Amino acid sequence: MAAYTKKPKARSRANAPLTEEAARKLVLKKLSKMSKVKLFELGQRAGIYTKTGKLTKRYRDDAEPAA
């Protein structure tokens, strides 16, 4: 009886690394499909917004300039 051997999967372009521009377009496309609530929650988790909806100190105009 012959041993079972898996055929190697054909590599598709879907597995290829994205260029920076392609990755940016993909992210923007996904963000544009999100509801305002989900987008706000994402901003909170990223540390951009506080729970009350204000910008965190780092993102406000009165924040210290980044080096």
N, C-alpha and C positions, 0 to 999 in steps of 0.2 A: 504494500500500500504506500503510495507516494505521500510525502509530508506536505501539509498545507502551507502554501506560501502566499502571503499577501502581495498583491500587485501594488507597486508604489503609486500613490495618488498623483494625478496630473496637477502640476502647479498652475493655478489660474492667476489672472491679474488681480483678483480680489484679495489674494494673500500678499501681494507685492506691497512694499512700504509706500506710503503716500508722500507726495511732495508737500512742502510746507503750504503752498498755495491750495492744493487739493484738500489738505487737512482743514485749513481755515474755512474753505467753502463748505465742507461737510459739517463742521461745527455750527457755522452760521445758519445753515439749512435746518439743522436740528433745533437750534435755539428759536428760530422763527416759527416753528411749529408748536412750541411750548406755550401753555397758558400763562397769563400774567402771574398767577399764583405760583406755579411751578418755577417760573423764571426768577421770581422774588426769593423763593426758598433756596434756589441754587445760589443766588447772590449772598444770602445769609450764610450758607455753608462755606462759601468761598471767603467769607470775612469782609465782604464789601458793604453789606447793610447790617444794621442792628435789628433786634426784634421789633423795635418800634418803627422801622422803616427809614431811619436816617442813615446817611453814609457814615461808615466808621472813620475814625480820626485819620487814618492813612489816606483815605480817598476824598477828604474834604479839602476845600480851598485853603483853609487856615492851617493845614498840616505842615509840618516841617518838610522842606524840599528833600527829595531823595538824593543821595550822594552820587 
